[in-house]
Amino acid sequence: MAAKNDTILVVGGGLGGAAAALALARKGHRVRVLEEAAEFGVIGYGIQLGPNVFSMFDKLGVSEAVLAESIVPDAILMIDATDAGLIARIPTGASFRQRFKRPYIVIHRVDLHRILLDACKALPNVDLVPLAGVVSYEDIGDRVRVTTQDGRAFDGAALIGADGLRSSVRTQMLSEGEPRMIGYVAHRTIVPMAELRADVHRHEVVLWSGDGFHIVHYPLRGGALFNIVAVFRTSTYAEKGDTEAYRAELNHTYRDSHPSMRALIAMMDLGRRWPISDRDPIRRWSRGHVTLLGDAAHPTLQSLAQGACMAIEDAVCLAEMVDRSGGDFSAAFRAYEDARYLRTARVQYESRYLWDNMYHLGGLEREVMRRSWEDRTEQDMFQCLGWLYDGMALPEKRGAAA
Ligand SMILES: Cc1cc2nc3c(=O)[nH]c(=O)nc-3n(C[C@H](O)[C@H](O)[C@H](O)COP(=O)(O)OP(=O)(O)OC[C@H]3O[C@@H](n4cnc5c(N)ncnc54)[C@H](O)[C@@H]3O)c2cc1C
């Protein structure tokens, strides 16, 4: 049994790792976050967050700060890439608020990260260590030791691998292959709203859906910025190209799409490309005093825009289970997995389903899909999303009154 002042190691200071550190520290635990980058939380584009994440933010004590940096869009729209016809509309205004109690927001990832990191820095029991890329760990009974790229060793009572899609902790724990590449890539750009020349909705989250490609866009930072994500299928998904090759590929892929989409594509900064990957869901992602969190545990396609939300839910759930276990980390990690695996697996499976059967259809399949969505009412939409947006219920405390 470990005492609260014994350090818990977190590998990775992304949104999941930062949330885990904050959640554990708020419960009085001492936490050390080892991040391979030179600086925490500097890279980022826009991110959408569902209402389910707000009860987590309440527990982390950051809801107000997050809201102050967010935009609540008017609606989420799905639009056909050829004729700009509306396929589906989820209103995110008053009726959404009434149904789900909390808002749907978009925020700059850097702003969200800063809020979590500032809250960590304000606590005496969080130690943020940059330039600490972890290469391996050793589970030595009641303790865990990690080794970094530069040969340093850090000891702790337990280890949380929050090191993302290509987690080194997961690689060692589960001895499996690389994540599943699905043949799609993403490019992301933020442009000043004042320079936006495309005739597009500026107050909504918009998803243009095409045959093997899509674009998502929405405003950020009080409407001063505009976030664009272009995703498409390509045989070069595993290759590294240069900007010119990427430009030619995008121009070809989006050649028959709506003029507004092509105007957005022309604005894309093509300096970096993200191959899209996920993994099959699993039930168990802990061994002894070592567990995983966020993308390291259950990486998902971004169709539901919930990967970061799931990482933050994990963080709060994990801290609660650790706190309840009185220092028995194996029991805490087992309880955390039990509480999380079905919900996170559902996000992974439903994201795959939407990716293949809604976002990227062509031809007749597309026409059928469009027709089938036409009759859906606002209530239908809300009902479909209830399991997700109503949020995560923490397991009852043993012995608690019903
Ligand atoms: C195009 C795109 C759009 C998305 N949009 C949304 C959205 O709108 N809403 C949403 O909720 N989710 C979205 N996601 C998913 C979301 O980005 C991820 O699910 C989320 O960032 C996972 O957080 P994480 O902390 O688990 O991992 P990461 O954010 O990947 O953080 C991992 C951290 O670990 C560090 N690290 C890695 N290896 C090591 C190591 N060996 N040692 C030490 N540190 C290490 C990394 O530097 C990084 O800081 C999107 C994803 C993509 C690709």
The ligand as an ORCA input file, in Angstrom:
! r2SCAN-3c Opt
* xyz 0 1
  C      -7.413     15.657    -36.742
  C      -7.845     15.366    -35.331
  C      -8.911     16.059    -34.765
  C      -9.328     15.779    -33.466
  N     -10.394     16.483    -32.955
  C     -10.836     16.191    -31.702
  C     -11.936     16.921    -31.149
  O     -12.480     17.815    -31.787
  N     -12.352     16.592    -29.887
  C     -11.745     15.615    -29.134
  O     -12.176     15.367    -27.985
  N     -10.702     14.910    -29.642
  C     -10.224     15.180    -30.890
  N      -9.158     14.495    -31.413
  C      -8.531     13.455    -30.588
  C      -7.588     14.049    -29.538
  O      -6.640     14.882    -30.175
  C      -6.856     12.950    -28.792
  O      -7.746     11.910    -28.453
  C      -6.251     13.506    -27.511
  O      -5.286     14.482    -27.821
  C      -5.608     12.383    -26.698
  O      -4.950     12.941    -25.590
  P      -3.780     12.131    -24.874
  O      -3.311     13.006    -23.761
  O      -4.231     10.754    -24.576
  O      -2.645     11.972    -25.982
  P      -1.792     13.087    -26.739
  O      -2.557     14.331    -26.916
  O      -1.237     12.423    -27.948
  O      -0.599     13.422    -25.715
  C       0.454     12.521    -25.516
  C       1.614     13.286    -24.895
  O       2.643     12.355    -24.553
  C       3.886     12.828    -25.009
  N       4.726     11.639    -25.232
  C       4.619     10.738    -26.238
  N       5.514      9.753    -26.069
  C       6.190     10.042    -24.925
  C       7.234      9.377    -24.207
  N       7.744      8.230    -24.640
  N       7.700      9.936    -23.069
  C       7.165     11.102    -22.593
  N       6.172     11.776    -23.243
  C       5.688     11.230    -24.380
  C       3.570     13.625    -26.266
  O       4.592     14.556    -26.549
  C       2.264     14.291    -25.851
  O       2.477     15.492    -25.163
  C      -8.697     14.759    -32.709
  C      -7.631     14.057    -33.263
  C      -7.201     14.351    -34.552
  C      -6.055     13.569    -35.130
*
